[in-house]
Amino acid sequence: MALIKFGGGIVGMAGKIGGTVYARNRYGQYARSWANPVNPRSDRQTAIRGIIGALGDLWGQTLTDDQRAGWENYASNVEMKNRLGETIQLSGFNHFCRSNAVRIHAGLETVLDAPAIQALAEHDTAFAIEATAGSSSIEVTFDATKDWVGEAGAAMLVHLSSLVNGNIQFYGGSYRYAGKVLGDASTPPTSPATITYPGPTPQAGQRIFAKARVVRADGRVSEFFRTSGLVS
């Protein structure tokens, strides 16, 4: 279903109507033909659906009334953005799933109590990647002074794109989870960290797009922040 914003006509649209997908990037609104995914039930998609189903059971059968109320209170105080860039507020259940689905997928412990701090985790404006031809090792630069770096149970989760032509400046395709940089109270990680590219070995002149988000030990999750790197 598409989201449509009306003004003097239609001023914004995001989603699918008929055979056309509407979206927005840094250059403005665009439309493209919709294509049915080749494999809508891939192993990764099936795993994520299983995680969401398990979290639904956890919410309904394990969490106490006070814990659910805590997530509802967190949701009422934390603003999010929809695909049109408008401010919205999710439900407590949405935030519980948003916080924990990524944690479980990355091998981190589930957080049952809502965060006491009523805010999302911070972006990392220092986020950058560097790739070298013939190597699957990707160097990930981050701000080592951020609080999550010295926090057990926190991490920065990194997702990488397919390899594309180096001239491409915008990527609208899918990303694959590639790895994490774990926070550590006793021995904090140093920047840059190294993760493995989850695909063919990068070659000179190709470009890799990356997006990441910070997850804190208390369950707060940042929105995605992005960068790209040309394979040298």
C-alpha positions in Angstrom: 0.0 0.0 0.0 1.3 3.5 -0.9 1.4 6.4 1.5 0.2 9.6 -0.3 0.6 13.2 0.9 -1.8 15.8 -0.6 -1.1 19.5 -0.8 -1.6 21.6 -4.0 -2.1 18.2 -5.7 0.1 15.3 -4.6 3.3 16.4 -2.9 4.6 13.0 -1.8 4.0 9.4 -2.4 5.7 6.2 -1.1 4.7 2.6 -1.7 3.1 0.6 -4.5 0.0 1.3 -6.6 -0.8 -1.2 -9.3 2.5 -2.0 -11.1 4.4 1.1 -10.0 6.5 1.7 -6.9 6.9 5.3 -5.7 9.7 6.3 -3.4 12.1 9.2 -2.6 15.9 9.5 -2.5 18.2 12.5 -2.0 17.5 13.6 -5.6 13.7 13.7 -5.0 10.6 11.6 -5.8 10.9 8.8 -8.3 8.8 6.0 -9.7 9.8 2.6 -11.1 8.0 -0.5 -12.3 7.4 -3.1 -9.6 8.9 -6.5 -10.0 7.9 -9.6 -8.1 10.8 -10.9 -6.0 12.4 -13.9 -7.5 12.4 -15.8 -4.2 10.0 -14.2 -1.7 10.7 -17.1 0.7 14.4 -17.0 1.0 16.2 -18.5 4.0 16.9 -15.1 5.4 13.3 -13.9 5.0 12.0 -17.1 6.6 14.4 -16.6 9.5 13.2 -13.0 10.1 9.5 -14.1 9.9 10.3 -16.7 12.5 12.0 -14.1 14.8 9.0 -11.8 14.6 6.6 -14.7 15.3 8.6 -15.6 18.4 8.7 -12.0 19.6 4.9 -11.9 19.2 4.6 -14.9 21.5 7.0 -13.4 23.9 5.0 -10.1 24.1 1.7 -11.9 24.6 2.8 -14.8 26.9 6.0 -13.8 28.8 6.1 -10.1 29.3 4.3 -8.7 32.4 1.7 -6.0 32.2 4.3 -3.6 33.7 6.8 -4.5 31.0 4.3 -4.0 28.2 3.3 -0.7 29.8 6.9 0.4 29.8 7.2 -0.3 26.0 4.0 1.7 25.4 5.3 4.6 27.4 8.6 4.5 25.5 6.6 4.4 22.2 4.6 7.5 23.2 7.8 9.5 23.8 9.8 8.4 20.8 9.1 10.0 17.4 9.8 8.1 14.2 9.8 9.0 10.5 7.7 7.2 7.9 8.6 6.8 4.2 7.4 10.3 3.4 9.6 11.8 6.1 6.6 12.6 8.3 6.8 12.2 12.1 4.8 9.2 13.4 4.7 7.2 16.6 4.8 3.4 16.7 3.1 1.1 19.2 4.9 -0.4 22.2 4.7 -3.8 20.5 6.3 -2.3 17.3 9.2 -0.9 19.4 9.6 -4.2 21.2 9.9 -6.0 17.9 12.1 -3.3 16.3 14.5 -3.4 19.2 14.7 -7.2 19.6 14.5 -8.5 16.0 17.8 -6.9 15.1 19.4 -8.1 18.4 18.3 -11.7 17.8 19.4 -11.6 14.2 22.8 -10.4 15.3 23.2 -12.9 18.1 22.6 -10.5 20.9 20.4 -11.1 24.0 16.7 -10.2 24.0 15.8 -7.2 26.0 12.4 -7.5 27.9 12.3 -4.2 29.8 11.7 -1.0 27.9 14.6 1.5 27.8 14.5 4.1 30.6 16.0 6.7 28.3 13.2 8.0 26.1 15.1 8.4 22.8 16.6 6.4 20.0 20.3 5.4 19.9 22.6 8.0 18.3 23.8 7.9 14.7 27.6 7.7 14.0 28.6 10.5 11.6 32.1 9.0 11.3 30.8 5.8 9.7 32.8 4.9 6.6 33.9 1.8 4.8 37.1 0.9 2.8 37.5 -2.1 0.5 40.5 -3.4 -1.4 40.4 -5.3 -4.6 40.9 -9.1 -4.2 40.1 -9.0 -0.5 36.8 -9.8 1.3 37.8 -7.9 4.3 36.0 -4.6 4.7 37.4 -1.9 7.0 34.6 -0.1 9.0 35.4 3.3 10.5 33.4 4.5 13.5 33.6 7.0 16.3 35.4 5.2 19.1 34.3 7.9 21.6 30.6 7.0 21.4 29.1 5.5 24.5 28.0 2.2 22.9 31.7 1.4 22.2 32.4 0.8 25.9 29.1 -0.9 26.7 28.6 -4.6 27.0 25.6 -5.8 25.1 25.8 -2.9 22.6 26.9 -3.1 19.0 27.0 -1.4 15.6 25.3 -3.7 13.0 26.6 -3.3 9.4 24.7 -4.2 6.2 26.3 -4.1 2.8 24.9 -3.9 -0.8 25.7 -6.0 -3.8 28.8 -4.9 -5.8 27.9 -2.2 -8.3 29.6 -0.1 -10.9 31.8 2.6 -9.3 30.0 5.3 -11.2 26.7 4.6 -9.4 26.0 7.2 -6.8 22.6 6.0 -5.5 21.6 2.5 -4.5 18.0 1.4 -4.2 18.5 -2.3 -3.9 18.6 -4.7 -1.0 21.3 -5.0 1.7 22.6 -8.0 3.4 23.6 -8.1 7.1 27.4 -8.5 7.1 28.5 -8.4 10.7 28.8 -6.4 13.9 31.2 -4.4 16.0 30.6 -5.3 19.6 30.8 -2.9 22.5 33.0 -4.0 25.4 33.3 -2.4 28.8 36.7 -3.8 29.6 38.4 -3.7 26.1 36.4 -1.4 23.8 36.8 -2.0 20.1 39.2 0.3 18.1 38.4 1.9 14.8 38.6 0.7 12.1 37.1 -2.7 12.6 37.1 -5.5 10.0 34.1 -7.5 8.7 33.8 -9.9 5.9 31.9 -9.0 2.7 29.1 -11.5 2.3 29.4 -12.1 -1.4 31.9 -12.3 -4.3 35.3 -10.8 -3.7 35.3 -7.1 -4.5 37.2 -5.9 -7.6 38.9 -2.5 -8.3 36.4 0.1 -9.6 33.4 -1.4 -8.0 31.3 0.4 -5.3 29.8 -1.0 -2.1 27.0 0.8 -0.3 26.7 0.3 3.4 24.1 1.1 6.1 24.4 0.6 9.8 22.6 1.2 13.1 23.7 1.3 16.7 21.9 -1.0 19.2 22.4 -0.2 22.9 22.3 -2.6 25.7 19.0 -1.2 27.1 17.2 -2.0 23.8 17.5 1.4 22.0 18.1 1.2 18.3 19.2 4.1 16.1 17.8 4.7 12.6 20.0 3.6 9.7 22.9 5.8 8.8 24.7 5.3 5.4 27.8 5.6 3.4 29.5 4.0 0.4 33.1 3.1 -0.7 34.9 2.6 -4.0 37.0 -0.5 -4.1 40.6 0.5 -4.4 
